[in-house]
Amino acid sequence: MVFFRPAAGKTWYALAGVPVETAPGRYDLTVKETFDSGRLAEISVKVKVASAAYPKIEIKVAKQFTEPDPEQVREIAADKDVKRKTFATETPQRSWTGPFLAPVSAPVSDVFGTARVINQEVKSRHLGLDYGVPTGTPVQAINHGTVLLARPLFFEGNCVVLDHGQGLLSLYLHLSEFRVKEGDIVDPGQVIGLSGGTGRATGPHLHLAIRWQGVYLDPAILLKMRLP
């Protein structure tokens, strides 16, 4: 967790979160400060992690996504290596500023945390937000960032990953088209692609995910925050 202070303010800010699997309870949060003189200061508070009820839905997908053949297994393994390297990136500098924008102008069609029952078997938990937009809907960057990844993946389909600095990444899945390339620097609201139904998708939509230092967090909370 890295704190920052706006130029015109006295309040310090930082983003943090806990995995959805975290057991309810009270946890210690310790903040340490090093002064110019070298003196150290430390404060600890208790943070409550409450329990939450998540919905469960049943979906059906093509057999290749639940029983991939050997060639598809190799493709999935290669994608895992690509994602591992992408997610290992951590830029110390914060590039995001101000509130985060919704990627499309549409209501959420599936919330964070939903248990996915695929072909009558619980396969995963939905670690993002879905927007039920038709193919070809412009998808915008939620904040300033650098394009870490812009390529097709087996499960994610055409996927864009933006690095916002300090371990904060945003992911945009199932796109029909790319409008950026890896290495591009983007502004909030810039179109990075068009929505679609590529990869493991039951139909056209946009899946938005947020990773913070290796943990998937609820994008809906980030989008509601009023940040400097």
C-alpha positions in Angstrom: 0.0 0.0 0.0 1.5 3.4 -1.1 0.0 6.7 0.2 -0.1 9.9 -1.8 -1.3 13.4 -1.2 -2.8 15.8 -3.7 -0.9 19.0 -4.3 -3.6 21.2 -2.8 -4.6 19.0 0.1 -3.4 17.7 3.5 -5.1 14.4 3.5 -3.1 11.3 2.4 -4.8 8.5 0.4 -4.1 4.9 -0.5 -6.0 2.1 -2.2 -6.2 -1.3 -0.6 -8.4 -4.4 -0.6 -8.8 -8.0 0.5 -9.6 -11.1 -1.5 -13.2 -12.2 -1.7 -12.3 -15.5 0.0 -11.1 -13.7 3.2 -12.8 -15.0 6.3 -15.0 -12.5 8.2 -13.4 -11.0 11.3 -11.3 -8.1 12.5 -7.8 -7.7 11.2 -4.9 -5.4 12.1 -4.1 -2.6 9.8 -0.7 -1.1 10.5 0.6 2.1 8.9 4.3 3.0 9.2 5.8 6.4 8.5 9.5 7.4 8.1 10.3 11.1 8.7 13.1 13.0 7.0 15.0 12.8 10.3 14.9 9.0 10.2 12.4 8.7 13.0 9.8 6.0 12.6 6.1 6.3 13.6 3.6 3.5 13.6 -0.2 3.3 14.1 -2.4 0.2 14.2 -6.2 0.0 13.9 -8.7 -2.9 13.6 -10.4 -3.3 10.3 -13.6 -5.2 10.1 -14.1 -7.6 7.2 -17.8 -8.5 7.0 -19.5 -11.5 5.5 -21.3 -11.2 2.2 -23.9 -13.2 0.3 -23.2 -13.7 -3.4 -25.6 -15.0 -6.0 -25.2 -18.3 -7.9 -26.1 -18.7 -11.5 -26.1 -21.5 -14.0 -24.6 -21.0 -17.4 -23.9 -23.2 -20.4 -20.8 -22.9 -22.5 -19.2 -24.8 -25.4 -17.7 -28.1 -24.5 -14.2 -26.9 -25.5 -14.2 -24.6 -22.5 -14.9 -27.4 -20.0 -13.2 -30.3 -21.8 -10.5 -28.8 -24.0 -8.6 -31.1 -26.4 -4.8 -31.5 -26.2 -4.2 -28.6 -28.6 -6.5 -26.3 -26.6 -4.8 -27.4 -23.4 -1.4 -26.3 -24.8 -3.0 -23.0 -25.8 -4.4 -22.5 -22.2 -1.0 -23.3 -20.7 0.7 -20.7 -23.0 -2.0 -18.1 -22.0 -1.2 -18.8 -18.3 2.4 -18.0 -18.9 1.4 -14.7 -20.7 -0.9 -13.7 -17.8 1.7 -14.6 -15.2 4.2 -12.3 -16.8 1.6 -9.6 -17.3 0.3 -9.7 -13.8 3.9 -9.7 -12.4 4.3 -6.1 -13.7 4.2 -3.5 -10.9 5.0 0.1 -11.8 5.9 2.1 -8.7 4.5 5.4 -10.0 0.8 6.1 -9.8 -0.6 7.1 -13.2 -4.3 7.2 -12.3 -5.9 10.4 -11.0 -9.3 11.3 -9.9 -12.4 9.1 -10.0 -12.6 6.0 -12.1 -15.0 5.9 -15.0 -17.4 3.2 -16.0 -16.1 1.4 -19.2 -19.5 1.6 -21.0 -22.7 3.5 -20.5 -24.9 0.6 -19.5 -26.2 -1.1 -16.4 -24.3 -4.0 -14.8 -25.8 -7.4 -15.9 -23.8 -9.6 -13.5 -22.1 -8.6 -10.2 -18.8 -9.4 -8.6 -18.7 -12.6 -6.6 -21.3 -14.6 -8.4 -20.7 -18.4 -8.2 -20.7 -19.8 -11.8 -22.3 -23.2 -12.3 -21.1 -24.4 -15.7 -22.8 -27.4 -17.2 -24.3 -28.3 -13.8 -20.9 -28.0 -12.0 -19.6 -25.1 -9.9 -16.5 -24.1 -11.8 -15.5 -20.6 -10.7 -16.5 -17.3 -9.0 -17.2 -14.2 -11.1 -14.4 -11.9 -10.2 -15.5 -8.8 -12.1 -18.5 -6.9 -13.5 -20.4 -7.8 -16.6 -22.1 -5.2 -18.8 -24.7 -6.7 -21.2 -23.8 -4.5 -24.2 -24.2 -5.6 -27.8 -21.2 -6.4 -30.0 -19.4 -3.2 -31.3 -20.1 -1.1 -28.2 -17.1 1.3 -27.6 -15.2 0.4 -24.4 -13.3 3.1 -22.6 -10.3 3.1 -20.3 -11.5 3.7 -16.7 -8.4 5.9 -15.9 -4.9 6.9 -17.1 -2.8 3.8 -17.8 -0.4 1.9 -20.0 -1.5 -1.0 -22.2 0.3 -4.1 -20.8 -1.6 -6.6 -22.9 -3.8 -6.4 -26.0 -4.2 -9.9 -27.6 -6.6 -12.8 -27.9 -6.6 -15.4 -25.1 -8.5 -18.8 -24.9 -10.9 -18.0 -22.0 -10.8 -14.2 -22.0 -11.1 -13.8 -25.7 -9.7 -10.5 -27.0 -8.3 -9.0 -23.9 -6.8 -5.6 -22.9 -5.0 -5.1 -19.6 -4.1 -1.6 -18.4 -1.5 -0.8 -15.8 -2.5 2.2 -13.6 0.5 2.0 -11.4 1.2 0.8 -7.8 0.0 -2.7 -8.6 -3.5 -1.6 -9.9 -4.6 -3.2 -13.2 -7.9 -3.1 -15.1 -8.9 -5.9 -17.5 -11.4 -5.8 -20.3 -12.5 -9.2 -21.7 -14.4 -10.7 -24.7 -13.7 -7.7 -27.0 -14.5 -8.0 -30.7 -11.9 -5.5 -31.8 -8.8 -3.8 -30.3 -8.3 0.0 -30.6 -5.0 0.1 -28.7 -1.7 -1.9 -28.8 0.7 -3.0 -26.1 2.8 -0.1 -24.9 0.2 2.6 -25.6 -0.5 5.2 -23.0 -4.2 5.9 -22.6 -6.3 8.6 -21.0 -9.6 8.2 -19.0 -12.5 7.7 -21.4 -10.3 6.8 -24.4 -11.7 3.9 -26.5 -9.5 0.9 -26.1 -11.7 -1.6 -28.0 -15.2 -2.7 -29.0 -17.3 -5.2 -27.0 -18.0 -8.7 -28.2 -18.4 -12.3 -27.3 -15.0 -13.8 -27.9 -13.5 -16.5 -25.5 -15.6 -18.2 -22.9 -18.7 -16.1 -23.2 -22.4 -17.1 -23.4 -23.1 -14.0 -25.6 -21.9 -10.4 -26.3 -21.0 -8.5 -23.2 -18.1 -6.7 -21.5 -16.3 -8.2 -18.5 -14.4 -5.6 -16.4 -12.0 -6.9 -13.7 -9.7 -5.1 -11.3 -6.5 -6.5 -9.8 -4.7 -4.8 -7.0 -1.3 -6.3 -6.1 -2.4 -9.7 -7.3 -5.9 -9.7 -5.7 -9.2 -9.3 -7.7 -11.4 -6.6 -6.2 -15.0 -5.5 -6.8 -14.9 -2.9 -9.6 -18.2 -1.5 -8.4 -16.6 -0.2 -5.2 -13.7 1.4 -7.1 -16.1 3.1 -9.6 -18.1 4.6 -6.7 -15.1 6.1 -4.9 -14.6 9.9 -5.0 -10.8 10.1 -5.3 -8.6 13.1 -5.8 
